[in-house]
Amino acid sequence: MKTRQSTTGTRNWVAASSDDATLAAPAELSDSLKYTEPFENGYHFPPKYPWKEATKTNLVAFWKFFTTPMGFFWTIYGLNVVAWGGMLFLLLCNAAPAMCYPTCDDIDSPRRKWVEYDSQVLTALFCVTAFGLVPWRFRDLYYSLQYRIQGKPSGIRRLAGIHRGWFRLPGSQDLPIDAGPDNLPEGIPEQVIPIPESSIPNAPLSGVRAPATAVWKMDFVIWTMVINTFAQCGLCGIMWGQNRYERASWTTGFLVAVGSIVAMIGGYVIFLEGKHVKSIEGVPCSERDLKKLASDKELGIHHYNNIKDKKPKKKELDPEARREK
């Protein structure tokens, strides 16, 4: 609660966001409060927590993940990629002049030898994802080609079921609000339902469905992952088929760059689309979130009803327009 004194008396207003900043001055308060109202069905996005509390929560969640077999594996894998990748970067930047003997570019200098060792380790690490995910990547490619070349709707419907977290079929925005895996009304066109039907997205918590995802984005993501695998094939061929005396120096850097960049771009598209869907359809609120929303409301602390818990920019829709849409 913040209180400001004036010559005409005492005037009070409340902190309006989770980071303890006021929504607006009293003259603008009513305009700002409309962004804190719940949806028509009563849903409210989870509140934003102070950074210390959020950090503690994230660390607890990470520990639970780390103590699982897969969590431990991927953590160690990620640390290895970061460590060996960082070492290679420092070597390429000549961060260790003592290793430049007789010169930095001499093929038999300690620097060039460690660049080779480092590159070999990274090549093996990249094989884990590039080759380990081949069955799923080429499965998706098969369904994509089935849809694009053969014109079979079942292809894109299966992909929609596999990638239900971020992809929405054309026409799915018109599905009944309560339609979901446990409630699929009869008479719905099959082209807007994923295969299998049980993979249809859950009914939106906000009561608003996300618009259809452009199909080309699905194609783009699939091909970036396939190109990543092909680039890794080429990298393995030159790294393990040639020695460092025969191998052209540019080939390693080129293939590593291609494989890394396309995979990152594909992953970024998935992240953006997934975030877009969540920002419209909502994310689940835990018991802790509900208690905080209720207690803060009693204290006069209002939370913006969006995924960021921040005041929307002017170009964004206001709550009423969003509900009508």
Secondary structure, 3 states (H helix, E strand, C coil): CEEEEECCEEEEECECCCCCCECCCHHHHHHHHHHHCCCCCCCCCCCCCCHHHHHHHHHHHHHHHHCCHHHHHHHHHHHHHHHHHHHHHHHHCCCCHHHCCCCCCCCCCHHHHHHHHHHHHHHHHHHHHHHHCHHHHHHHHHHHHHHHCCCCHHHHHHHHHHCCCCCCCCCHHHCCCCCECCECCCCCCHHHCCCCHHHCCCCCCCCCCCCCCCHHHHHHHHHHHHHHHHHHHHHHHHHHHCCCCCCCHHHHHHHHHHHHHHHHHHHHHHHHHHHHHHHHHCCCCCHHHHHHHHHHHHCCCCCCCCCCCCCCCCCCCCHHHHHHC
